[in-house]
Amino acid sequence: MRDLKRELLEWDGWPESWRPEPGDVLVGTVLRYDVGHTAYGPVRTCTVRTDDGERVAIWLSSTVLLDLFKRERPQVGERIGLRYQGKHPEHGYHRYRLIVDRDEPLSFDPLGGEARVPAAAAEDDTAPF
């Protein structure tokens, strides 16, 4: 359960927005998610406390960045690493890399794209893989 009183007492307005240059890296702990408002409409934000102690707002206004957060689902309290890789040279979209610091169970269950090996080849010890 969230400590709403603590959150309200600590709130002192929006933190500085992260405005990265290509190659910039942000590492810190997710504090909260909010919705910010722009001239184009509402945008999800993620507030992070960096390892240096600063609070930074990441505006998830890029489709690529929003998709990374949807896929990785960093939770409040988890550490993240985010790198801005610049714009794609041909297509012009912004590129990012997001890593969430969490222990995930290692699994080698088939994902669906593995090569299908015929039964006869699977029994042959000389067949590659």
Steps between C-alpha positions, in 0.01 A plus 500: 500500500631846411583748773284781361572740786876465448460546124296817547740643757797429272334645188664827403394517136619328187868410504728605219429313175765266363614650169769260379757540228604190302698269727363643828420247772259535792522256792274516802200373692141538381312719748159530334300525181282801418320656208628831372317729261639643179359704212450164323316334786582290808831314521615239750802594709739302717674675787841356585744575781841474338792333673627857560183581699331724242136455402441488125178472298508277194218599265395185313393701196706297250320191372825303522559607861141427601521155336820422696329592827194292405720200422737522799241634749739656753326514838523770765810424706689324220826635358512572130766591251392701196722598207405735220660379179396792280278501195499217251711625206251396231158499667539789745339340807664528845686190620536398865624203703331422834627254760315418822712374790304195606562132540301315240480123484715363223300285263583316183142414409445532125386846392367391162776615266732207559598285204276201450712185486345197328466198729754295298763774527434540873593133551818530290794588724690647203232758418604857590304616803 
